[in-house]
């Protein structure tokens, strides 16, 4: 295993979820996102299952084979879940059961845990809300904001939706309506950083990997972005992929290597 990186998707990962700081409805999307980086071998969620706040997790846990770990709240106002998750993570690390970890929480208390695991050469991924403190985000190799995983909101008025369903005979969709729905589903996600400029970070990553001919390969540039800001995600700027984000910006010129398709996409800053 390469330090702080997974070599392939068959590498094992431990998914540790702080149930007090995560959203049950996003569990399928979170697991799908984690599966892009490795095989989800250990799946655990921590919380006090005697409280009503944890009831929303029940159906999702059965569906996705996530093991609930009980942790009573011994003192009012104190969260014992953090300690239990940290102890389990250290135990898994020392037993070398996996090659990577994913910590699902927006709590800065896990910053030192993420740092300690990375020091041992493990890949560390985090998932949390945009409000997650930067200290925890930067302690991970990769951080995904849950706002980028949430389904797009349909801004179409309910009255208009009712009229569209009433056409075409008995609620049956016409070909035009089906095509329109497909296009809507394929639209890029809404920008998390409305009005934000990704260029300063993109320019810095470009300068890190640019070659003598003035061109930079998009693959190494993406890795440089991850090093500069583990929370950088094209979806935060309304694009699904880094290549789409680069093409949407007038500052970059993009080309493909026609002679060597494996070389991927090359970019350079315009004069």
C-alpha positions, 0 to 999 in steps of 0.5 A: 500500500502506498502511504496515504493512498489506496492502490486499487478499489480492492483495498479494504476500508473501515467505515466508522460513522458518528450517528450523532453527527450524520444523516441517515437518509444519505447513508446509501450515497455515502457508502457509494462514495466510499466504495469509489476508493476501496472495499467496505469491509468494516461498517460500524455506526456509533450512538446511544440507540436508546434515544429517539434521535437514532430511530431514523437509522434503523431501516438504513442499517438493515438495508446496507449491513451496517453494524450498530455499536451501542454507547450509553450517555453516562453524563448529560451533555457529554458525548461518549460516542467519540471515545468509543469510535476512536478506541475502535479505530485505533484497535482496527489500525493496530491489527492492520485489518484494513488499508484505509478509513472513512470517518463520517462526522462533522466534529472536530474531535476526530482531527487528532484521530485522522492525523494519527491514522495518517501517520501510520500510512493509512488512507483517511477519508472524511465525510461531513457537512460544510460546517466541519472545522477545517482542522478535521478536513485538512487532517484527512487525505480526502474529504467529501461534503454531504451537501454534494451528496444530497439529491437536487431539489426540484424547483418546479412548482407543484401545480405545474407538476400536476398539469404535466402528469395529467397530460398524455393519458392517465399519467403516462409520460410522453416521449418529450416528457421522459426526455425532459426528465432525463435532461433534468436528472443529468444536470450538474449539481447546484454549486455549494460555493455560490459565486466562489472562484476556484481559480486560485486553488486550480492555479496553485495545483497547476503550478505544482505539476506543470511541465517544461512545455507549459502543459500539465496532466489532469491526473497529477493536477487532481492529486495536487488539488487533493493535497492542497485542499482535501475538501476540494470537489468539482461538485462544490462549483456545480460540475460533476468532474474536474475536467468539466470544471476546467473546461467551464473556465476561460483561463484554461486550454484543454487538449487530449493526446490523440497518439496516446489515449492513456495519457488522458487530458492535458491543460495549460493556462492561457496567456 
